[in-house]
């Protein structure tokens, strides 16, 4: 169901309860990567993830994304489950869909440590992970044996066209769609629209499943906007199914071993609806746009949907707000829909 710019009204916010009181303090007492490993181990346990997530199953939230029916428009962005080993538990939390990866054809160890840092005052993260993952063959085996509790995508980002095609061919039988990471600050190739168009055409020749392209963030009138618009239009013209708007913001950060990283979370909140509206205006209403960047609350989600997004993605909010996030967002959006009727 496409959302119009006035589909949602009043937001609903709900405290995260136990996570805010205890869980976040525990996780934040560890360095970010140790904390993430702990979260991954917990996700591997047979816990009642549906009750923990608390998402409401409300018909008013049903959404169609490039022909895929979602129970709600809230997706988990790529980066949280790099190995795709816990997409089943994450889907059970109540996300409308989940994105695993980013995955490459060959295994990657990623950048040297330190490569991720929190900024709690701004509810933000900076990462220079370098896309560590076990490689496409290993991920395909994991996906083959993992239950599908929500529609799932896999993010891919190989430098060489042949490698990207190989990655897509390996994971394609086990996913509902593919997200092309055409804009990661940690990728090793130039984010040119010509490369994006070539890649989308090559993948479109091999699959009928949805192909989404993740574009870089931008501000009004700068050179980054021209690049993002060029990538989005190239993806559309080459047969892409949708645009994810947008990736992390490249920033200098001396805490990273690389000296730079991608900023996510609170500092991106205000700009995401504007970017969505601009991309929708450029590429037209027929190609769905997914909003990604600094979405923490139902109000944040509503602003993106009102700007023309069909669905949203969250990542940093899950770190700061905890596993009850799908419940908070779905309850808030469902309540705002009901006020319209």
Protein Blocks (a to p, Z undefined) as FASTA:
>chain_A
ZZdfklpccdcdddekjmmmmmmmmmmmpcfklmmmmmmmmmmpccdfklmnopacdfkl
gcceehiacfbfcdcdehjlmnopmmmmmmmnopabdcedjddfbdcebjaddfbdcdfk
nopadddekppaebjklmmmmmmmpccfbdcddddddfblklmmmmmmmmmmmccbdcdd
fkbfkbcbdcdfklmmmmmmmmmmmocbdcddddddddehiaklmmmmmmmmmmmmnopa
bdcdddddddddfkbmnlpacdehjklmmmmmmmmmmmmmmnopklccddeehiabfklm
mmmmmnopabdcdfklmmmnojmlmmmmmmmmmmmmmmmZZ
